[in-house]
């Protein structure tokens, strides 16, 4: 029955059927074949939609879409440039930080490339950065912020695995800093080698940039400090973020018109609706797979052929990189995580550490040739052949893979703040 379901699933996928239909059809078919009422799929969707933590996803998604349509990207780039433009390769470091923070707020690396690419790519070219370097930088840095609050993928991983989301937010901080630091060092090295121009830091420009972004700067600070300190729950942080973004961008800066809010809300809720439908269908299918003891059979296979925890982690990283190339991060989380999580725990891998490994792999997969999603988004945004993006992303992928190895085999980087905050 599982084999038959697999054939049908692959056939639907090859025909271009939407993912939620594939998963739902597979779940309904499997339940029908074993004589279980199909209403369990609807019950699972209702149970998921009523999960208290799930309210954070639509609120954060809405806030991210509002920011993407406002002047926030320009103010963020101006501030970063005023503070770091004096460094050799300073503008490249500015691009890294801006993309990281913007992805953390929006939860989608593709939106970051589209929103910030038009600002950063011409600026990098005007300061004589090599085109290949600039393209690779902007393509690869779009997913760095997935490890920082209020990252939607981190929240989704916590919902799927029932892992404490506060712990996940703490766990992502040090790995994210490592990723940004390594890429920043590479950017400074390239800046020195290419002899790019650097801007002189002036107190007037720093004050002007801070003043221009004065209403937006407190937002990530309040959210991160509140979450890390434990004073604000994730759902409360999401509500505060959405409310503050509306007030700041609509009432204060007036970058977004009040009449645009329903349209932005509709766009963001299409994303959220898709996530919830996929999540509910996937969890229903997961229940069937658990009842059929599929994870246990996979675990028995791994134990029979892979005795070493280190070798399992190598295989896991390779598998997740391939998954990240082929499907979007939200679908990958709800489909793959329930199958891999119990296997990883059997090898003694902490669920929080596993979540960080998952997100880094899936983020890198976005920029991995030949079918990484960000490669095609960048090709469209910068009007360059996708083959050129392949070559441009390779040096950055090598650095990200090095960081992935360090984070994978040194779990303390992910668990340090989690253990420190434990009572």
C-alpha positions as CSV (number, residue, x, y, z in Angstrom):
1,X,0.0,0.0,0.0
2,X,2.8,2.4,0.8
3,X,4.5,1.5,-2.5
4,X,1.2,2.2,-4.4
5,X,0.9,5.5,-2.6
6,X,4.4,6.4,-3.4
7,X,3.8,5.7,-7.1
8,X,0.7,7.9,-7.1
9,X,2.5,10.7,-5.2
10,X,5.5,10.7,-7.7
11,X,3.1,10.7,-10.7
12,X,1.1,13.7,-9.3
13,X,4.3,15.6,-8.6
14,X,5.6,15.0,-12.2
15,X,2.3,16.3,-13.5
16,X,2.9,19.5,-11.6
17,X,0.1,19.0,-9.1
18,X,0.3,21.5,-6.1
19,X,2.0,20.1,-3.1
20,X,-0.9,20.3,-0.7
21,X,-3.1,18.3,-3.1
22,X,-0.3,15.6,-3.4
23,X,0.0,15.3,0.3
24,X,-3.7,15.3,1.0
25,X,-4.4,12.7,-1.7
26,X,-1.7,10.5,-0.4
27,X,-3.1,10.8,3.2
28,X,-6.7,10.1,2.1
29,X,-5.6,7.1,-0.1
30,X,-3.6,5.5,2.7
31,X,-6.3,5.9,5.3
32,X,-8.9,4.5,2.8
33,X,-6.7,1.5,2.1
34,X,-6.4,0.6,5.8
35,X,-10.1,1.3,6.5
36,X,-9.7,4.5,8.6
37,X,-12.4,7.3,8.1
38,X,-11.0,10.1,5.9
39,X,-12.4,12.7,8.3
40,X,-9.2,12.3,10.3
41,X,-7.5,14.6,7.8
42,X,-10.0,17.4,8.4
43,X,-9.7,16.8,12.2
44,X,-5.9,17.1,11.9
45,X,-6.2,20.4,10.0
46,X,-8.6,21.8,12.6
47,X,-6.3,20.7,15.5
48,X,-3.4,22.4,13.8
49,X,-5.3,25.6,13.1
50,X,-6.3,25.8,16.7
51,X,-2.7,25.5,18.0
52,X,-2.0,28.6,20.1
53,X,1.5,29.0,18.8
54,X,0.3,29.0,15.2
55,X,-1.1,32.5,15.6
56,X,2.4,33.9,15.4
57,X,2.8,32.8,11.8
58,X,0.2,35.0,10.1
59,X,1.1,38.0,12.2
60,X,4.8,37.8,11.5
61,X,4.1,37.1,7.8
62,X,1.8,40.1,7.6
63,X,4.4,42.4,9.3
64,X,7.1,41.1,6.9
65,X,5.0,41.9,3.8
66,X,4.2,45.4,5.1
67,X,7.9,46.1,5.6
68,X,8.8,44.7,2.2
69,X,6.5,47.3,0.6
70,X,7.6,50.2,2.7
71,X,10.8,52.3,2.7
72,X,12.3,50.2,5.5
73,X,14.8,48.4,3.2
74,X,16.3,51.7,2.1
75,X,16.6,53.1,5.6
76,X,18.1,49.8,6.8
77,X,20.8,49.9,4.1
78,X,21.5,53.6,4.7
79,X,22.0,53.0,8.5
80,X,24.3,50.0,7.9
81,X,26.3,51.8,5.3
82,X,26.8,54.8,7.6
83,X,28.1,52.6,10.4
84,X,30.2,50.1,8.4
85,X,30.9,51.8,5.1
86,X,34.4,52.7,6.2
87,X,35.6,49.1,6.3
88,X,37.4,47.5,3.4
89,X,34.6,45.7,1.7
90,X,32.3,47.6,4.1
91,X,29.4,47.8,1.6
92,X,29.5,44.0,1.2
93,X,29.3,43.6,5.0
94,X,26.4,46.1,5.0
95,X,24.6,43.9,2.4
96,X,25.1,40.8,4.5
97,X,23.7,42.4,7.7
98,X,20.9,44.1,5.8
99,X,19.8,40.9,4.2
100,X,20.1,38.9,7.4
101,X,18.0,41.3,9.4
102,X,15.4,41.7,6.6
103,X,15.0,38.0,6.2
104,X,14.6,37.6,9.9
105,X,11.7,40.0,9.8
106,X,10.1,38.7,6.6
107,X,10.8,35.0,7.0
108,X,11.4,34.6,3.3
109,X,14.8,34.8,1.5
110,X,13.2,35.3,-1.9
111,X,11.4,38.5,-0.6
112,X,14.8,39.8,0.7
113,X,16.5,39.3,-2.7
114,X,13.6,41.1,-4.5
115,X,13.3,43.9,-1.9
116,X,17.0,44.7,-1.2
117,X,18.5,43.5,-4.5
118,X,17.5,46.6,-6.4
119,X,19.1,48.8,-3.7
120,X,22.3,46.8,-3.0
121,X,23.3,45.5,-6.4
122,X,23.7,48.9,-8.1
123,X,25.5,50.2,-5.0
124,X,28.0,47.3,-5.1
125,X,28.6,47.8,-8.8
126,X,29.1,51.6,-8.4
127,X,31.9,51.0,-5.8
128,X,33.7,48.6,-8.2
129,X,32.9,45.3,-6.6
130,X,33.2,42.5,-9.1
131,X,29.8,41.6,-10.6
132,X,30.3,37.9,-10.0
133,X,31.1,38.5,-6.3
134,X,28.1,40.9,-5.9
135,X,25.7,38.4,-7.5
136,X,26.9,35.5,-5.3
137,X,26.8,37.7,-2.2
138,X,23.2,38.8,-2.6
139,X,22.0,35.4,-3.7
140,X,23.6,33.5,-0.8
141,X,22.9,35.9,2.0
142,X,19.2,35.9,1.5
143,X,18.7,33.0,3.8
144,X,21.0,33.9,6.7
145,X,18.3,35.5,8.8
146,X,16.2,32.3,9.0
147,X,18.0,31.5,12.3
148,X,17.0,34.8,14.0
149,X,13.6,35.7,15.6
150,X,11.0,36.1,14.5
151,X,11.9,33.6,11.8
152,X,8.7,31.8,10.4
153,X,10.6,28.6,9.6
154,X,11.9,28.3,13.2
155,X,8.4,28.8,14.5
156,X,7.1,26.2,12.1
157,X,9.8,23.7,13.1
158,X,8.8,24.2,16.7
159,X,5.1,23.6,15.9
160,X,5.8,20.4,13.9
161,X,8.2,18.9,16.5
162,X,6.6,20.3,19.6
163,X,9.9,21.9,20.5
164,X,10.1,25.0,22.7
165,X,10.2,27.9,20.2
166,X,11.9,30.2,22.7
167,X,14.8,27.7,22.9
168,X,15.0,27.6,19.1
169,X,15.3,31.3,18.9
170,X,18.1,31.3,21.5
171,X,19.8,28.4,19.7
172,X,19.9,30.2,16.3
173,X,21.7,33.3,17.5
174,X,25.3,32.0,17.8
175,X,25.2,29.9,14.5
176,X,23.8,32.9,12.7
177,X,26.6,35.1,14.0
178,X,29.1,32.5,12.8
179,X,27.6,32.4,9.3
180,X,27.6,36.2,9.0
181,X,31.1,36.5,10.5
182,X,32.7,34.0,8.0
183,X,31.0,35.6,5.1
184,X,32.0,39.1,6.3
185,X,35.6,38.1,6.6
186,X,35.5,36.8,3.0
187,X,33.9,40.1,1.9
188,X,36.6,42.1,3.6
189,X,39.2,40.0,1.9
190,X,37.6,40.5,-1.5
191,X,37.3,44.2,-0.8
192,X,41.0,44.5,-0.1
193,X,41.9,42.4,-3.2
194,X,39.6,44.3,-5.5
195,X,40.6,47.7,-4.1
196,X,37.0,48.8,-3.9
197,X,36.2,52.3,-2.6
198,X,35.1,52.8,1.0
199,X,33.1,55.7,2.3
200,X,34.3,57.9,5.1
201,X,32.2,57.7,8.3
202,X,30.8,61.1,9.3
203,X,28.9,61.8,12.5
204,X,26.4,63.8,10.6
205,X,25.5,60.8,8.3
206,X,25.4,58.4,11.2
207,X,23.0,60.7,13.2
208,X,20.9,61.3,10.0
209,X,20.6,57.5,9.3
210,X,19.7,56.7,12.9
211,X,17.2,59.6,13.0
212,X,15.6,58.4,9.7
213,X,15.1,54.8,11.1
214,X,14.4,55.8,14.7
215,X,10.9,54.3,14.6
216,X,12.0,51.0,13.1
217,X,15.2,50.4,15.1
218,X,13.5,49.6,18.4
219,X,11.3,46.9,16.8
220,X,13.8,44.0,16.5
221,X,15.4,45.0,19.8
222,X,12.1,44.8,21.7
223,X,11.2,41.5,20.0
224,X,14.6,39.8,20.5
225,X,15.1,41.1,24.1
226,X,11.5,40.2,25.0
227,X,11.8,36.7,23.6
228,X,15.3,35.9,24.9
229,X,14.4,37.3,28.4
230,X,11.2,35.3,28.6
231,X,9.0,38.3,29.3
232,X,7.2,38.1,25.9
233,X,5.6,34.9,24.5
234,X,6.0,34.2,20.7
235,X,2.3,35.0,20.0
236,X,2.6,38.3,22.0
237,X,5.8,39.2,20.1
238,X,4.0,38.6,16.8
239,X,1.1,40.8,17.8
240,X,3.4,43.6,19.0
241,X,5.4,43.4,15.8
242,X,2.3,43.5,13.5
243,X,0.8,46.4,15.4
244,X,4.0,48.5,15.6
245,X,4.8,47.9,11.9
246,X,1.3,49.2,10.9
247,X,1.6,52.2,13.1
248,X,5.2,53.0,11.9
249,X,4.8,52.4,8.2
250,X,1.2,53.6,7.7
251,X,0.8,56.4,10.3
252,X,4.3,57.7,10.8
253,X,6.4,57.2,7.7
254,X,3.3,56.9,5.4
255,X,5.2,54.6,3.0
256,X,2.2,52.3,2.9
257,X,-1.3,53.7,2.4
258,X,-4.1,52.6,4.6
259,X,-6.0,51.4,1.5
260,X,-3.1,49.1,0.7
261,X,-3.4,47.1,3.9
262,X,-6.2,44.8,2.7
263,X,-4.2,43.9,-0.4
264,X,-1.0,43.3,1.6
265,X,-3.0,41.2,4.1
266,X,-4.5,39.1,1.3
267,X,-1.0,38.5,-0.2
268,X,0.5,37.5,3.1
269,X,-2.5,35.3,4.1
270,X,-2.2,33.3,0.8
271,X,1.2,32.3,2.0
272,X,0.0,31.5,5.5
273,X,-3.1,29.6,4.2
274,X,-0.8,27.5,2.0
275,X,1.4,26.7,5.0
276,X,-1.5,25.6,7.2
277,X,-3.1,23.5,4.5
278,X,0.2,21.7,3.8
279,X,0.9,21.4,7.5
280,X,-2.5,19.9,8.3
281,X,-2.3,17.4,5.4
282,X,1.3,16.5,6.1
283,X,0.6,15.8,9.8
284,X,-2.4,13.6,8.9
285,X,-0.1,11.7,6.5
286,X,2.6,11.5,9.2
287,X,0.0,10.0,11.6
288,X,-0.6,7.2,9.1
289,X,3.2,6.7,8.5
290,X,3.7,6.5,12.3
291,X,0.8,3.9,12.6
292,X,2.4,1.9,9.8
293,X,5.8,2.1,11.7
294,X,7.5,3.6,8.7
295,X,9.9,5.8,10.8
296,X,10.8,2.7,12.8
297,X,11.6,0.7,9.7
298,X,13.8,3.6,8.4
299,X,15.5,3.7,11.8
300,X,16.2,0.0,11.7
301,X,17.7,0.4,8.2
302,X,19.9,3.2,9.4
303,X,21.0,1.2,12.5
304,X,21.8,-1.8,10.4
305,X,24.0,0.2,7.9
306,X,25.1,3.3,9.9
307,X,26.4,2.7,13.4
308,X,28.2,6.1,13.8
309,X,26.4,9.2,14.8
310,X,28.9,11.3,12.8
311,X,28.2,9.3,9.7
312,X,24.5,9.7,10.2
313,X,25.0,13.5,10.4
314,X,27.0,13.5,7.2
315,X,24.2,11.6,5.4
316,X,21.6,13.9,7.0
317,X,23.3,17.0,5.7
318,X,23.6,15.6,2.2
319,X,19.9,14.6,2.2
320,X,18.7,17.9,3.5
321,X,20.8,19.9,1.0
322,X,19.1,17.9,-1.8
323,X,15.7,18.5,-0.2
324,X,16.4,22.3,0.1
325,X,17.2,22.4,-3.6
326,X,14.0,20.8,-4.7
327,X,11.2,22.1,-2.5
328,X,10.5,25.2,-0.5
329,X,11.5,25.4,3.2
330,X,8.0,25.4,4.6
331,X,7.0,22.2,2.6
332,X,10.3,20.6,3.6
333,X,9.8,21.2,7.2
334,X,6.3,19.8,7.4
335,X,7.0,16.8,5.2
336,X,10.6,15.7,6.1
337,X,10.9,16.8,9.8
338,X,8.4,14.3,11.2
339,X,10.1,11.4,9.5
340,X,13.7,12.4,10.4
341,X,13.2,13.8,13.9
342,X,12.6,10.4,15.7
343,X,15.5,8.9,13.8
344,X,17.8,11.7,14.8
345,X,16.7,11.5,18.5
346,X,17.6,7.8,18.4
347,X,21.1,8.8,17.5
348,X,21.2,11.2,20.5
349,X,20.8,14.4,18.6
350,X,19.1,17.2,20.6
351,X,15.9,18.3,18.9
352,X,16.9,22.0,19.2
353,X,20.3,21.3,17.6
354,X,18.5,19.3,14.9
355,X,16.3,22.2,14.1
356,X,19.3,24.5,13.5
357,X,20.9,21.8,11.3
358,X,17.6,21.6,9.3
359,X,17.3,25.3,8.7
360,X,20.9,25.9,7.8
361,X,20.8,23.0,5.3
362,X,17.5,24.1,3.8
363,X,18.8,27.7,3.6
364,X,22.0,26.6,1.8
365,X,19.9,24.4,-0.5
366,X,18.1,27.5,-1.7
367,X,21.3,28.7,-3.4
368,X,22.7,25.3,-4.4
369,X,22.9,24.5,-8.2
370,X,21.3,23.3,-10.2
371,X,17.7,24.0,-9.0
372,X,18.1,26.2,-5.8
373,X,15.1,28.5,-5.7
374,X,17.2,31.7,-4.9
375,X,19.3,31.2,-8.0
376,X,16.3,31.6,-10.2
377,X,14.9,34.5,-8.2
378,X,18.2,36.3,-8.5
379,X,18.4,35.5,-12.2
380,X,15.0,37.1,-12.6
381,X,15.8,40.1,-10.3
382,X,19.2,40.9,-11.7
383,X,18.5,39.9,-15.3
384,X,21.5,37.6,-15.5
385,X,21.7,34.0,-16.9
386,X,21.1,31.4,-14.2
387,X,24.4,29.7,-15.2
388,X,26.2,32.8,-14.2
389,X,24.5,32.7,-10.8
390,X,25.7,29.1,-10.4
391,X,29.3,30.1,-10.7
392,X,28.8,33.3,-8.6
393,X,27.3,31.3,-5.7
394,X,30.0,28.6,-5.4
395,X,32.6,30.5,-3.2
396,X,29.8,31.5,-0.8
397,X,28.4,28.0,-0.7
398,X,31.9,26.7,0.2
399,X,32.0,29.0,3.2
400,X,28.4,28.2,4.2
401,X,29.2,24.5,4.0
402,X,32.3,25.0,6.2
403,X,30.1,26.8,8.8
404,X,27.5,24.0,8.5
405,X,30.1,21.4,9.4
406,X,31.2,23.4,12.4
407,X,27.7,23.9,13.7
408,X,26.8,20.3,13.0
409,X,29.7,18.7,14.8
410,X,29.9,21.3,17.6
411,X,26.4,21.2,19.1
412,X,27.5,23.5,21.9
413,X,27.3,26.4,19.5
414,X,23.5,25.8,19.2
415,X,22.8,24.7,22.7
416,X,25.0,27.2,24.7
417,X,22.3,29.8,25.1
418,X,19.6,27.2,25.6
419,X,21.5,25.6,28.5
420,X,22.4,29.0,30.0
421,X,18.8,30.1,30.0
422,X,17.6,26.8,31.5
423,X,16.3,27.1,35.1
